[in-house]
Amino acid sequence: MEDGGIAFTAANHSLTVAFATLGCKTNQFETAAMQQQVVDAGYQVVPFAAGADLVVVNTCTVTSATDSQSRNLIRRARRLNPASRVVVTGCYAQVDPQTLAAIPGVSVVIGNQEKGRLLDFLKTDPPAKAVAVSDSRSAGGHSLSAVSSFAGRSRAFVQVQNGCDAFCTYCIIPYARGPSRSVTAEEVLSQVQTLVKKGFNEVVLTGIHVGGYGKDLSPSIDLIDLTQRIAQQTKVRRVRLGSIEPMEIPDRLVELVADSQVVCPHFHVPLQSGDNQVLQRMGRNYDSEMFRERIMAIHRSIPDVGIGLDMITGFPGESEAEFNNSLALIDSLPISYLHVFPYSRRPGTPAAEFPDQVPGAVSRSRAERLRRLAATKQEQFARRFVGSNLELIVEGQVESGHFKGVARNYLSVSFRGDDDLRGQLVWVKVTGFERGGLVGELVSS
């Protein structure tokens, strides 16, 4: 296997390292954990475009597009620095390590379970193993990596859970991430307290199946118990919940969010399809009527809540009538944004073998129709807040002198400000809707 010929030992503190991350917030959290490992060992983190000595590509395999992006990042790393060593990890590495190991320049491929031992794979040259990927489904327990910084981010992620046992027919993630495993509440609380001391005003609770949190712990607890403890026992200003399945949003959770000054009024809920027959083929254990009831119940309790949905278009067998049922359901719901994905055939999943695979052009066309509807819904929701004062956490500069901040209900607002506002909580008066987004004026910080 081609290799850069550089000995990557912890003692060699002059080496540079860059990270490239694709996919979910869980991957982003794990990149931060790996980055902390190498920084503590003395490596210097540089931008990907700088052509680092060591490049770590944390891959995603949710769709064929993310597979392709992962391969392109690996090849680009070698073009930027032909002597670099490339380490590949993440979900694509977990399910198809040999394909990635065969790409010229890849030194080692490690699985998701091996991310916590990244430094072990940098100690020898060439590495002792070209591929080190353990069986994800045999993974047991889950400890929280200690992370105290998130480079370039104003909001911190806390991984409270990993893995999934749902096995939806289209999804490869249970095979890539293994069974559901929860982090103890004590570890989560300790991590949040560390991040608060580091100056983070908001933490986002992440995982693969966040709504299933705590069922595997003894004694078992749930996401509501954990969230209440974070709000009551730490000084964090804002807690944001990750994606939660519709059947795992009971009235008790909605009431917690409605009554809390800490938990953000924002729900991200995977719908995937608005047609009952498609949902059944997907292996989703709810129907469109149940989904509608849950969303409307949330909205009744929290009128200004931000609600985002995930949607898949072109699932095998999806007819035009079934897709139109999705359009109609979305149009009827008080949502603020959509994430839309054309169906991607994942080898090893049941849906990959289903008959009546929908042509890619049809899937993409339907996705575009949903995105146009989503843009309308997003604007309608955002315009409701023109004239209001919103508390934002400042994320970064969008252009010279203009910054973007995120409200508690996940609305994004741009405003004129100074660089020292990054990561701070500020109040902004929303003055209008321009170029697809809200704009405002700084009131106070």
Secondary structure, DSSP 8 states (H G I E B T S, - for coil): ---------TT-TT-EEEEEE-S-HHHHHHHHHHHHHHHHTT-EE--GGG--SEEEEEE--SSHHHHHHHHHHHHHHHHH-TT-EEEEEEHHHHH-HHHHHTSTTEEEEE-GGGGGGGGGGGSSSS-S-SEE---GGG------------TT-SSEEEE-EE------TT--HHHHH-S-EE--HHHHHHHHHHHHHTT-SEEEEE-SSGGGTTTTSSS---HHHHHHHHHHHS--SEEEE----GGG--HHHHHHHHH-SSB-SEEEEEEE-S-HHHHHHHT-S--HHHHHHHHHHHHHH-TT-EEEEEEEES-TT--HHHHHHHHHHHHHS--SEEEEEE----TTSGGGG-SS---HHHHHHHHHHHHHHHHHHHHHHHHTTTT-EEEEEEEEEEETTEEEEEETTS-EEEEE--GGGTT-EEEEEEEEEETTEEEEEEEE-
